C-alpha cells in the first residue's frame, strides 16, 4: 500500500528528480564522448554541471516586441509540469499525494506541457520559435492518443485510477509481463513527451533551434533543464505502471523504485543516441496507423482478462 508522505516531502521530491536528471545528463555526456573516441572521465560526466553554471551567468537575450509574460510562463511550465506530474509517482511505499485520479493528474500535466511549449514558441515573436511550438503540438497529437490508451490499459488492469492501487495490483505479477505492447508504447511516448531524439523536431536544427531558438542564459537552463526533468518523470512513471513499483525481494521498496527508474532512464538515454530525428508526417503516420490499433488491441486483451477473473 502506498501511503501519503508528510508535507516536507514536497521539498524532497524536486531534489530527487533533479538528481536523476543530472545523472541522466552525465550518462548522456559519457555516451557522446565514447562515440567521439574520447577517454571517459569524471570531468566529462561533470559537463552538465559546467554547462548549467555557464547558463546561470550568461546574458539573457530578447527579441523585438515579445510577449514577455507569455514567453516566461511558457518556459517555466516545462520544469513545473515535470515536478507537478511527479507528485503522484510513488517513491517506494509513499508518494507526495496518491490522488484518487492519479492517472488523470499525470496526463493533465502533459497537457500543461503542451500549452507551455506553444506559449514559449508564440511569446518570443520569432518565426523559428513559432514553427517549433506548432511542431510540438502536432507531435503531441500523434503520441497522446496511444499514450492515453496505455494509461487506460494499466488503470483497467488494476480497476483503479489511483497509482497506489496499480502498484498493489502488481504484487504477484508485474503488468509488463501481460501488457508488453502497452509498456513498449509507453516508453516510445516518453521521448516525444520530453522532445528528445528521435522526436526533437520542435527544437530541431532544421528550423534554427525551434522553440528554443531565442532562449538564452537562465531561461535556456530552465527550458532545456526542464526537458531533462520531464524525461526523468515520464521514465519514472513506467515503474509504478508496469514494473511493480517498489515490489522486489530483500531490498527496501524505495531502493527498488530507484533501481528500476535508473534502468528505464538508461534505456531511454541510450535509445535517443541511436536513432535519427523522425520526420513529423512519418511519426504521425506510424502513430495513427500502427500504435493506435496496437494499444486498442492491448486494452481489449486486458479487458477480457479482467472480465474473466
C-alpha positions in Angstrom: 0.0 0.0 0.0 1.3 3.5 -1.0 1.0 6.0 1.8 0.7 9.8 1.6 4.0 11.3 2.7 4.4 14.2 5.2 4.2 17.8 3.9 8.1 18.1 4.0 8.3 15.5 1.2 7.2 18.3 -1.2 10.7 19.7 -0.7 12.4 16.3 -1.1 10.7 15.4 -4.4 12.3 18.1 -6.6 15.7 17.2 -5.2 15.2 13.6 -6.2 14.0 14.5 -9.7 16.9 16.9 -10.3 19.4 14.3 -9.0 18.1 11.8 -11.5 18.1 14.4 -14.3 21.8 15.3 -13.6 22.7 11.6 -13.6 20.9 11.0 -16.9 22.6 14.1 -18.4 26.0 12.9 -17.2 25.4 9.4 -18.7 24.4 11.1 -22.0 27.6 13.1 -22.0 29.7 10.0 -21.5 27.9 8.3 -24.4 28.7 11.3 -26.6 32.4 11.2 -25.5 32.6 7.5 -26.2 31.1 7.9 -29.7 33.7 10.6 -30.4 36.6 8.3 -29.3 37.5 10.4 -26.2 38.7 9.0 -23.0 35.9 8.7 -20.4 36.5 10.6 -17.2 34.7 12.3 -14.3 35.3 15.6 -15.9 33.2 14.6 -18.9 30.4 13.4 -16.6 30.5 16.8 -14.9 29.8 18.6 -18.3 26.1 19.2 -17.4 27.1 20.9 -14.2 29.6 23.2 -16.0 27.0 24.0 -18.7 24.4 24.8 -16.1 26.8 27.2 -14.3 27.6 28.9 -17.6 24.0 29.4 -18.4 23.3 30.8 -15.0 25.7 33.7 -15.5 25.0 34.0 -19.2 23.3 37.1 -20.7 19.6 36.9 -21.3 18.7 37.9 -24.9 15.4 39.1 -26.1 13.6 39.7 -29.3 11.7 42.6 -30.8 8.3 43.1 -29.2 8.0 39.8 -27.5 5.0 38.9 -25.3 7.3 38.6 -22.3 4.7 37.3 -19.8 3.6 34.5 -22.2 7.1 33.7 -23.1 8.4 33.4 -19.5 5.4 31.4 -18.3 5.8 29.0 -21.2 9.4 28.4 -20.4 8.7 27.9 -16.7 5.8 25.5 -17.4 8.3 22.8 -18.6 10.0 22.1 -15.3 6.8 23.0 -13.4 4.8 20.3 -15.4 7.5 17.7 -14.7 7.6 18.4 -10.9 3.8 18.5 -10.6 3.4 15.2 -12.6 5.9 13.6 -10.1 3.6 14.3 -7.2 1.7 11.0 -7.9 4.7 8.8 -8.5 5.3 6.5 -5.5 8.9 6.6 -4.1 8.8 3.1 -2.6 5.9 2.9 -0.1 5.0 6.6 -0.2 4.1 9.4 -2.6 3.5 13.1 -2.0 -0.2 12.6 -2.8 -1.8 9.3 -4.0 -4.7 11.1 -5.7 -7.9 9.1 -6.5 -7.4 10.1 -10.1 -3.6 10.0 -10.2 -3.5 8.7 -13.8 -5.7 11.6 -14.9 -3.5 14.1 -13.0 -0.3 12.8 -14.7 -1.9 13.1 -18.1 -3.2 16.6 -17.3 0.4 17.7 -16.5 1.4 16.5 -20.0 -1.3 18.8 -21.4 0.2 21.6 -19.4 3.5 20.9 -21.1 1.7 21.2 -24.5 0.4 24.6 -23.6 3.7 25.8 -22.2 5.7 24.8 -25.3 3.2 26.6 -27.6 3.2 29.7 -25.3 7.0 29.7 -25.4 7.0 29.4 -29.2 4.4 32.2 -29.6 5.6 34.6 -27.0 9.1 35.0 -28.4 7.7 36.7 -31.5 10.0 34.7 -33.7 9.1 32.6 -36.8 11.5 29.8 -35.8 10.1 29.6 -32.3 6.5 29.6 -33.6 7.2 26.8 -36.0 8.8 24.8 -33.2 5.8 25.4 -31.0 3.3 24.2 -33.6 5.6 21.2 -34.3 5.3 20.2 -30.7 1.5 20.4 -30.8 1.5 18.2 -33.9 3.9 15.8 -32.2 1.8 15.7 -29.1 -1.4 14.9 -31.1 0.4 12.0 -32.6 1.7 10.5 -29.4 -1.0 11.4 -27.0 -3.8 9.1 -28.2 -1.8 5.8 -28.0 -0.3 7.2 -24.7 -3.7 7.7 -23.3 -4.8 4.2 -24.3 -1.7 2.8 -22.5 -2.5 4.7 -19.3 -6.1 3.4 -19.5 -4.9 -0.1 -20.0 -2.8 0.0 -16.8 -5.7 1.5 -14.9 -8.0 -1.1 -16.3 -5.7 -3.9 -15.2 -5.9 -2.6 -11.6 -9.5 -1.4 -12.0 -8.5 1.9 -10.5 -7.2 5.3 -11.5 -5.1 5.6 -8.2 -1.4 4.9 -8.9 -1.0 3.2 -5.5 -3.7 0.7 -6.5 -1.9 0.0 -9.7 1.2 -0.8 -7.8 -0.7 -3.0 -5.3 -2.3 -4.9 -8.2 1.2 -6.0 -9.4 2.2 -7.7 -6.1 2.0 -11.1 -7.8 2.7 -10.3 -11.4 4.1 -7.2 -13.0 2.0 -5.6 -15.7 4.9 -5.6 -18.2 4.6 -9.4 -18.4 1.0 -9.4 -19.7 0.9 -5.8 -21.1 4.1 -5.8 -23.2 2.7 -3.8 -26.0 1.4 -1.1 -23.6 4.9 -1.0 -21.9 6.8 -0.5 -25.2 4.4 2.1 -26.5 4.6 4.0 -23.2 8.4 4.1 -23.4 8.1 5.2 -27.0 5.9 8.1 -25.9 8.3 9.2 -23.1 10.8 10.6 -25.6 8.4 12.8 -27.6 6.8 13.9 -24.3 10.2 15.4 -23.4 11.0 16.3 -27.1 14.3 14.3 -27.1 15.8 12.5 -30.1 14.4 11.0 -32.3 11.4 13.3 -31.6 13.4 16.6 -31.3 11.8 18.3 -34.3 10.2 21.0 -32.1 13.8 22.1 -31.2 15.4 20.8 -34.4 18.3 22.4 -36.2 16.4 22.4 -39.5 14.3 25.4 -38.1 17.3 27.1 -36.4 16.6 25.8 -32.9 12.8 25.7 -33.0 11.1 26.6 -29.7 14.5 27.3 -28.0 15.9 29.4 -30.9 15.6 32.7 -29.0 16.2 31.3 -25.4 19.4 32.2 -23.7 21.0 32.5 -20.2 19.0 31.3 -17.3 15.9 30.9 -19.5 17.7 28.3 -21.6 18.7 26.5 -18.4 15.1 26.4 -17.2 13.8 25.3 -20.6 16.3 22.6 -21.5 16.8 21.5 -17.9 13.0 21.1 -17.7 13.2 18.8 -20.7 15.6 16.5 -18.7 13.2 16.7 -15.7 10.3 15.6 -17.9 12.3 12.7 -19.3 13.0 11.6 -15.7 9.4 11.9 -14.6 8.0 10.1 -17.7 10.6 7.3 -17.4 9.9 7.0 -13.6 6.2 6.7 -14.1 6.8 3.5 -16.1 7.9 1.9 -12.8 4.5 2.0 -10.9 2.6 1.5 -14.2 4.3 -1.7 -15.4 7.3 -2.7 -13.3 5.7 -3.3 -10.0 6.7 -0.1 -8.3 8.7 -0.9 -5.1 7.9 -4.6 -5.2 11.0 -6.8 -5.1 13.0 -9.1 -2.8 15.4 -8.2 0.0 15.9 -4.5 -0.8 13.6 -1.8 0.6 10.8 -0.5 -1.6 12.4 2.9 -2.2 15.6 1.3 -3.4 13.8 -1.0 -5.8 12.0 2.1 -7.2 15.2 4.0 -7.7 16.9 1.0 -9.3 14.1 0.4 -11.7 13.9 4.1 -12.6 17.6 4.1 -13.3 17.3 1.2 -15.7 14.5 2.8 -17.6 16.3 6.1 -17.9 19.5 4.4 -19.0 17.4 2.7 -21.8 15.8 6.0 -22.9 19.2 7.8 -22.9 20.7 5.0 -24.9 17.9 4.9 -27.5 17.9 8.7 -28.1 21.5 8.5 -29.2 20.8 5.6 -31.6 18.0 6.9 -33.8 17.8 9.8 -36.3 15.1 12.5 -36.0 11.8 11.3 -37.2 10.0 13.4 -39.7 6.8 14.8 -38.4 4.5 13.4 -41.0 6.1 10.0 -40.8 5.7 9.9 -37.0 2.0 10.8 -37.3 1.5 8.0 -39.8 3.2 5.5 -37.5 1.2 6.7 -34.6 -2.2 6.6 -36.2 -1.7 3.5 -38.4 0.3 1.3 -36.1 0.4 2.4 -32.4 -3.3 3.3 -32.0 -4.5 -0.1 -33.3 -1.9 -1.9 -31.2 -2.8 -0.1 -28.0 -6.5 -0.7 -28.6 -5.9 -4.4 -29.1 -3.8 -4.5 -25.9 -6.6 -2.8 -24.0 -9.1 -5.3 -25.3 -6.9 -8.2 -24.1 -6.6 -6.7 -20.7 -10.4 -6.1 -20.5 -11.1 -9.7 -21.3 -8.7 -10.9 -18.6 -10.3 -8.6 -16.1 -13.8 -9.7 -17.0 -12.9 -13.4 -16.7 -11.4 -13.0 -13.2 
